[in-house]
Amino acid sequence: MPTVNFSVPEDIKNAFNATFEGQNKSAVIADLMREAVERAHSQQRSKEAYQRILERRQHAPRITEGQFRAAREEGRP
């Protein structure tokens, strides 16, 4: 398994060591890295979805506020 080295502030290192005392810190770090990668991918997917929505809105039919209210009322029971 490869080894990675990171520089972190001393207070973070101490807090990490105290929090995860007695645990396999390599496994904890690997899990945290996995979560960070997934979070970054999720954020990227969200940004891409947002951009697709904005793009589709450019081509969406325009309606007036009155038309919108009428459609809204029509859809209510």
Contacts in CASP RR format, 6 or more apart in sequence:
PFRMAT RR
TARGET T0000
AUTHOR 0000-0000-0000
METHOD contacts of the structure
MODEL  1
MPTVNFSVPEDIKNAFNATFEGQNKSAVIADLMREAVERAHSQQRSKEAY
QRILERRQHAPRITEGQFRAAREEGRP
8 16 0 8 1.000
16 25 0 8 1.000
17 25 0 8 1.000
20 28 0 8 1.000
63 71 0 8 1.000
END
